[in-house]
Each structure stands twice: as C-alpha cells, then as structure tokens.
Amino acid sequence: MDTYQRPRAAILDQRLSEPRRFLQVVAGPRQVGKTTLVQQVIESRKEPTFFHSADEPTLQDASWIRTHWETARVQTKVQGSAAILVLDEIQKIPDWAGTVKQLWDEDTRRRVPLRVVILGSAPLLVARGLTEILAGRFEILHLPHWSPGEMRKAFGWPVDKSIFFGGYPGAAPLAADETRWTRYIRDSLIETRDLLLLSRIDKPALLSRLFELGCHYSGQILPYTKMLGQLADAGNTTTLAHYLDLLAGAGMMTGLQKYSAETVRVRASSPKLQVFNTALTGALGEKTFAEAKKDVVLWGRLVESVVGAHLANLAASDFCKLLYWRQENFEVDFVVQRGKKITAIEVKSPGPEKSFRDTLSGMARFSKLYPKAKCLLVGGDGIALDDFLTQPPELFLGSS
C-alpha cells in the first residue's frame, strides 16, 4: 500500500511542473487518500514545499492562511525559484475563499511564482467558495472513491471482496476482523455532520435517516412517495431531493435520474438510489461477507450496486453522465452518456429477482427506442464483472 500511487498523482505532478497559472484544488469525499496523494507528489519534487492542515484542535481563521502563505512567499524570494504551498482541509476556515483570492491576486500582480494546492474533504464545501469567489483562478482534480481495480493493485483484493468491503484504503487492513471493520465504517465514515457546514439544514436527523435508507436500497429505484412513507417527519419531496443533492456532493450517495430525451421528464423521475462506496452498504447490513455471498438475492443486489458505484464515481469525475431507464415494466440498469455516445448497461447478477429474459427484453425495448445506443451486458454471458470493474473504462464506454 505504501508504494501504491493513484493515477491522478501524475496529473497533479504535471500541473505543478507547468508555469504558474491556476490554483490546484484536490477535492473528493472523506478518507479517499487526498492528503496521501499530495504528499507523495510533493515529496518527489525538488522545490521547497510547505504543508499545513486546518484540521487542528484550535479554531483557525483567515490569519492562519495569511501566515503560512507569507512564509512560503519569503522562501520563494530567498530561493529565487518557485515553492509549493499546500493547505489541507481549507473549507474549515471561515471566508477561506475570499482570503485565498486576495493573496493569489497579489502574487499574480507581483509575479510571485508560488504554486498553491488546496485540499477539501467535501466537494460541495470547496466548490461553493470556488465558483462564487475564485472563478477563473483554479483547476479541480477530483479524487473519487477507490475502484475495485485500485484495491486489487494496492491490497491484492479480488473483486468479490471489493463488492462487500468497498474501497476505503484506510479501512482495508481491518477487513480481516469484520466486527472491527464494521465499527470503524459506522463510527468514522458514515457521518453527515460535515454537510451541516454547507448550508442551513432544518432536519439533520432526516438527512442521516435518508442516507441510511439509501444504503439499504442502493441500486434500486425508490419513488419519493415511498421515501416519505418510510421516513418520519420527511416534509416533502423537495426537501428529500435537496438532501439527496447534498449527499451526492459529499460523495456519499446519489439519486440517479431516468434517461429521457426530455429534460423535464428526467428531473421529475423517481430516483435510483446509489452509494458511491459499497463499504457503506456492507457495514450497515446485518450479514457478514461469507453470509452475504451465500445469500443469492442479497449478493445479486450488491453486484449491481458495485457496478453502479463504479459508474457513479466515473460520473463524479466528469468522465460521463450516469442515469437509468424504465418504461412500463421494461428497465435498463444504467445508461451512460459520454459526449454524444449512449451506452445502456444491464447487470446480470445471481438471484431470481430479474430473469435473463427480463434483462434481454429491457435492452431490446431500449434499443428499439434508441437505435444508435450501444448495449452492454455485464456478468453472465456478457463482459466479465471482474474485467468491467478493473479494466480502463474507455474499453467499454469508448473515448470522448
């Protein structure tokens, strides 16, 4: 694990080698290795580097940014060459974006060649300040959850282990002790308090219950009316849709919309709930890894959910857009839009819930309606699940 470097490290390294143009923002969900990746990159470079984290016991303010920024500026002048300043957990500083904008613009006017890297644990928290204040001054490097292929390279995990235990690198060594692993995921990673910093949330308990509901129903279409029936004090569909957007922005769970040529119909559809990391479903379930594998119906749902999580992380990285499709009793698990290319994906998983005939009839109806779409079957007699989850997605979804 210590020697494994995620592919996006090379992208950041290349950007830091270019002339100073933009702030580099590394954003992604909690515990996906943002700090580790940045440290790996800066440790391999020759410039003076300064790494500071706002995640400290004492409350920080804008003066914390100014102090560390000025120290890096002085070092740049002393060395007569560029230095790199890294500010971690930046969203915890009040008005961080305004302070960074002022300092960055000062360096631009004075031609100070200081490179700056900003890290944020919740994409929406970072993006809010970026889009409102720092427009035109940054590039985002989105760091998604770890894929089954990365877990194999780093930890030697087979795909079936990733289906249940997901892709949190920090939790991987605990998988041998499932009780300890479950406690860690529940106590340390299933956490919605960070979202309370984003905007006013009138019902934080509802946000937590919605997230738990989404974990239990991951990979399934759940109408808002059914959610309202299962969630006490749920308010209305507008509240639930807003909370789903917040959870998606935090990289926890999303509600996929139905594919349609009519945008209005897409937004009005019932969401298909989908976690970004199947560790969340495994930890909230009542069965062990071995028990889950023996439960054909449960394992089938987990297989579909891991494919959905894999695609959802690609979509979060702007590789594609992810939806689902349903018409009457016909359904396609996932619809991927990549540029003008449309790919319908059906997951053939074990279990009696969806027969192979149902799978083919859904794909046949979709193909009739959208004859230019590409259709893929994952699992069964189609593309091997192992290959689809571990090989480069361009092999199956095409180049942009």
C-alpha positions in Angstrom: 0.0 0.0 0.0 2.8 2.5 0.9 4.3 2.2 -2.6 1.0 2.4 -4.5 0.3 5.8 -6.1 -3.1 6.6 -7.6 -3.1 7.6 -11.3 -4.2 11.2 -10.5 -0.9 11.8 -8.8 0.8 12.0 -12.2 -1.7 14.6 -13.3 -1.0 16.8 -10.2 2.7 16.4 -10.7 2.5 17.5 -14.3 0.4 20.6 -13.4 2.9 21.6 -10.7 5.7 21.4 -13.3 4.0 23.9 -15.6 4.3 27.7 -15.3 2.1 29.1 -12.6 -1.4 29.5 -14.0 -4.1 28.2 -11.6 -4.7 27.2 -8.0 -4.7 23.4 -7.9 -7.7 22.1 -6.0 -7.7 18.5 -4.9 -11.3 17.7 -3.9 -13.1 14.5 -3.0 -15.0 12.5 -0.4 -13.7 11.8 3.1 -10.9 9.2 3.5 -10.1 8.6 -0.2 -6.4 9.5 0.2 -6.3 13.1 -0.8 -3.6 14.1 1.7 -1.6 10.9 1.0 -1.6 11.6 -2.8 -0.5 15.2 -2.4 2.3 14.2 0.0 3.5 11.6 -2.4 3.7 14.2 -5.2 5.4 16.9 -3.2 7.9 14.5 -1.6 9.1 13.6 -5.1 9.7 17.2 -6.2 12.8 19.4 -5.7 11.1 22.7 -4.9 10.7 23.8 -1.2 7.3 22.6 -0.1 5.1 23.8 2.8 2.2 21.5 4.0 -0.3 22.8 6.6 -3.6 21.4 7.7 -6.5 23.4 9.1 -7.7 20.2 10.8 -6.2 21.1 14.1 -7.6 21.2 17.7 -7.5 25.0 17.8 -10.0 27.0 15.8 -8.4 28.6 12.8 -9.2 31.9 11.0 -8.1 33.8 7.9 -4.9 34.8 9.7 -3.8 31.2 9.6 -3.9 31.2 5.8 -2.1 34.6 5.6 0.7 33.5 7.9 1.5 30.3 6.1 1.2 32.0 2.7 3.6 34.7 3.6 6.1 32.2 4.9 6.0 30.4 1.5 6.4 33.7 -0.3 9.5 34.6 1.7 11.0 31.2 0.9 10.3 31.7 -2.8 12.2 35.0 -2.7 15.1 33.5 -0.7 15.4 30.6 -3.1 14.9 32.7 -6.2 12.6 30.0 -7.5 9.1 28.5 -7.1 7.9 27.0 -3.9 4.8 24.9 -3.3 2.2 25.7 -0.6 -0.3 23.1 0.4 -3.3 24.0 2.5 -5.4 21.0 3.7 -9.0 20.9 5.0 -9.3 24.5 3.7 -13.1 24.6 4.0 -12.8 24.7 7.8 -11.5 28.3 7.6 -14.3 30.9 7.6 -14.2 33.0 4.4 -11.2 31.0 3.2 -12.1 31.7 -0.5 -12.0 35.4 -0.1 -8.6 35.3 1.7 -7.1 33.0 -0.9 -8.5 35.2 -3.7 -6.8 38.3 -2.3 -3.4 36.5 -1.7 -3.5 34.8 -5.1 -4.2 38.0 -7.0 -1.4 39.8 -5.1 1.0 37.1 -6.2 -0.3 37.4 -9.8 0.3 41.1 -9.9 3.8 40.8 -8.3 4.6 37.8 -10.4 5.5 35.6 -7.4 5.9 32.1 -8.8 4.3 30.4 -5.7 2.3 27.2 -6.6 -0.7 26.6 -4.3 -2.5 23.4 -3.7 -5.8 23.4 -1.8 -7.4 20.2 -0.4 -11.0 19.9 0.7 -12.8 16.8 2.1 -16.3 17.7 0.9 -16.5 18.7 -2.8 -19.6 20.9 -2.3 -17.9 22.8 0.6 -14.9 23.5 -1.6 -16.9 24.1 -4.8 -19.1 26.7 -3.2 -16.2 29.0 -2.5 -14.6 28.3 -5.8 -17.5 29.1 -8.0 -18.7 32.1 -6.1 -15.4 33.8 -5.4 -12.4 32.1 -7.2 -13.9 31.8 -10.7 -11.2 31.6 -13.4 -8.4 31.0 -10.9 -8.4 27.3 -10.3 -8.3 23.8 -11.7 -10.0 20.9 -9.8 -8.5 17.5 -9.6 -11.4 15.3 -8.4 -10.3 12.3 -6.3 -13.1 9.7 -6.3 -13.5 6.6 -4.2 -11.1 3.8 -4.9 -12.2 1.4 -7.6 -12.0 -2.4 -7.3 -9.0 -2.2 -9.7 -7.2 0.1 -7.4 -8.0 -2.0 -4.4 -6.6 -5.0 -6.2 -3.3 -3.2 -7.1 -2.8 -1.7 -3.6 -4.1 -4.6 -1.4 -4.4 -7.6 -3.6 -8.1 -7.8 -3.2 -10.2 -9.9 -5.5 -13.3 -8.2 -6.9 -15.7 -10.1 -4.6 -14.0 -8.6 -1.6 -14.5 -5.1 -3.1 -18.2 -5.8 -3.7 -18.7 -6.2 0.1 -15.9 -4.2 1.7 -15.9 -1.3 -0.8 -13.0 1.0 -1.5 -11.8 2.8 1.7 -8.0 2.3 1.8 -7.7 3.2 5.5 -10.3 0.5 6.4 -8.8 -2.2 4.2 -6.4 -3.6 6.9 -9.4 -4.1 9.2 -11.3 -6.3 6.8 -9.8 -9.5 8.5 -11.7 -8.5 11.6 -15.2 -7.8 10.3 -16.6 -6.6 13.7 -13.8 -4.0 13.9 -14.1 -3.0 10.3 -17.9 -2.5 10.6 -17.5 -0.4 13.8 -14.8 1.8 12.0 -17.0 2.4 8.9 -20.1 3.2 11.0 -18.3 5.4 13.6 -15.8 7.2 11.4 -17.1 7.3 7.8 -20.9 7.2 7.9 -21.1 10.8 9.0 -23.2 13.6 7.7 -22.2 16.4 10.2 -19.8 17.9 7.6 -22.8 18.8 5.5 -24.2 21.0 8.2 -21.4 23.4 7.5 -22.6 23.8 3.9 -25.9 25.4 4.3 -28.9 25.6 6.6 -30.3 22.1 7.2 -33.5 22.2 9.1 -33.8 18.5 9.7 -30.3 17.0 10.2 -31.8 13.8 11.6 -33.8 13.3 8.4 -30.6 13.8 6.4 -29.0 10.9 8.3 -32.0 8.6 8.0 -32.3 9.3 4.3 -28.6 8.3 3.9 -29.2 5.1 5.8 -32.3 4.4 3.7 -30.2 4.9 0.5 -27.6 2.5 1.7 -30.2 -0.2 2.3 -31.8 0.4 -1.1 -28.7 1.1 -3.1 -29.1 0.0 -6.8 -32.9 0.2 -6.5 -35.5 2.8 -7.8 -37.3 4.3 -4.9 -40.1 6.8 -5.6 -40.3 9.9 -3.4 -43.7 8.9 -2.2 -42.3 5.6 -0.8 -39.4 7.5 0.9 -41.9 9.8 2.5 -43.8 6.8 3.9 -40.6 5.3 5.4 -39.1 8.5 6.8 -40.7 10.2 9.8 -41.0 14.0 9.6 -39.8 13.8 6.0 -41.5 17.0 4.9 -41.9 17.0 1.1 -40.3 15.7 -2.0 -38.4 19.0 -2.5 -36.6 18.6 0.8 -35.7 15.0 0.0 -34.4 15.9 -3.4 -32.3 18.7 -1.9 -30.8 16.4 0.7 -30.0 13.8 -2.0 -28.1 16.6 -3.9 -26.1 17.4 -0.7 -25.3 13.7 -0.1 -24.2 13.4 -3.8 -22.0 16.5 -3.4 -20.3 14.9 -0.4 -19.5 11.7 -2.3 -21.7 9.6 -0.2 -24.9 8.7 -2.1 -26.7 9.9 -5.2 -30.1 9.6 -6.7 -29.8 8.7 -10.4 -32.4 10.2 -12.7 -34.2 8.4 -15.5 -32.9 8.7 -19.0 -35.2 10.6 -21.4 -34.8 12.8 -24.4 -37.0 15.3 -22.5 -35.0 17.1 -19.7 -38.2 17.9 -17.7 -39.1 14.3 -17.5 -35.7 13.4 -16.3 -35.8 15.8 -13.4 -39.3 14.6 -12.5 -38.5 10.9 -12.3 -38.2 8.7 -9.3 -34.5 8.4 -8.3 -32.5 5.3 -8.4 -30.5 5.4 -5.1 -26.8 4.6 -5.4 -24.0 4.7 -2.9 -20.5 5.8 -4.1 -18.8 3.2 -2.0 -20.2 -0.2 -1.3 -18.5 -0.3 2.1 -21.4 1.7 3.3 -23.9 -1.0 2.3 -21.8 -3.8 3.7 -21.3 -2.0 7.1 -25.0 -1.2 7.5 -26.1 -4.7 6.6 -26.8 -7.5 9.0 -24.7 -10.2 7.4 -21.0 -11.0 7.2 -19.1 -11.3 4.0 -19.4 -15.0 3.9 -23.1 -14.9 4.7 -23.7 -12.3 2.1 -22.1 -14.4 -0.6 -24.3 -17.3 0.3 -27.5 -15.2 0.0 -28.1 -15.2 -3.7 -30.6 -12.3 -3.7 -28.5 -10.1 -1.5 -25.3 -10.8 -3.4 -27.1 -10.0 -6.6 -28.1 -6.6 -5.3 -24.5 -6.0 -4.1 -23.2 -6.9 -7.5 -25.5 -4.4 -9.2 -24.6 -1.8 -6.6 -20.9 -2.1 -7.1 -21.3 -1.6 -10.8 -23.4 1.4 -10.1 -20.8 2.8 -7.6 -18.1 2.3 -10.2 -20.0 4.2 -12.8 -21.1 6.9 -10.3 -17.5 7.6 -9.4 -16.7 7.9 -13.1 -19.6 10.4 -13.5 -18.4 12.4 -10.4 -15.0 12.7 -12.1 -16.7 14.1 -15.3 -15.9 11.0 -17.3 -19.6 10.6 -18.2 -23.1 11.2 -17.1 -25.0 8.4 -15.4 -28.7 7.6 -15.4 -31.1 4.7 -15.6 -34.1 3.9 -17.8 -37.5 2.4 -17.2 -40.7 2.3 -19.3 -43.7 0.4 -18.0 -42.3 -3.0 -17.0 -39.1 -2.6 -19.1 -35.9 -1.5 -17.4 -32.2 -0.9 -18.1 -30.0 -0.8 -15.0 -27.7 2.1 -16.2 -27.5 4.5 -19.1 -24.1 6.2 -19.6 -23.8 9.3 -21.7 -20.3 10.1 -22.9 -20.4 13.0 -25.3 -22.9 12.1 -27.9 -22.5 8.3 -27.2 -25.1 6.5 -25.3 -24.4 3.1 -23.6 -27.1 1.0 -22.0 -25.7 -1.3 -19.3 -27.5 -4.3 -17.8 -26.0 -6.2 -14.9 -26.6 -9.9 -15.0 -26.2 -10.9 -11.3 -27.2 -14.0 -9.5 -30.6 -14.2 -8.0 -34.2 -14.8 -9.0 -35.3 -11.2 -8.9 -34.6 -10.4 -12.5 -34.6 -13.2 -15.1 -32.3 -13.3 -18.1 -35.5 -12.9 -20.3 -36.4 -9.7 -18.4 -32.8 -8.4 -19.0 -33.0 -9.0 -22.7 -36.5 -7.6 -23.1 -35.5 -4.3 -21.4 -32.4 -4.0 -23.6 -34.5 -4.8 -26.7 -37.1 -2.1 -25.9 -34.3 0.4 -25.2 -32.6 -0.4 -28.5 -35.8 0.0 -30.4 -36.3 3.4 -28.9 -32.7 4.5 -29.2 -31.2 2.5 -32.1 -27.9 4.4 -32.0 -27.2 3.4 -28.4 -24.6 0.7 -27.6 -25.8 -2.1 -25.3 -23.6 -3.9 -22.8 -24.3 -6.9 -20.6 -22.1 -7.1 -17.6 -21.9 -10.5 -15.9 -23.3 -13.8 -17.0 -22.5 -14.4 -20.7 -21.6 -10.8 -21.2 -18.5 -8.9 -20.1 -16.9 -10.5 -17.1 -17.7 -8.5 -13.9 -14.0 -8.6 -13.0 -13.0 -7.1 -16.3 -15.6 -4.3 -16.3 -14.6 -3.2 -12.8 -10.8 -3.4 -13.1 -10.0 -2.5 -16.7 -9.9 1.1 -18.1 -13.5 2.2 -18.7 -12.6 3.5 -22.2 -12.5 -0.1 -23.3 -16.2 -0.5 -22.7 -17.6 3.1 -22.8 -15.5 4.5 -25.6 -13.3 7.5 -25.9 -14.7 11.0 -25.5 
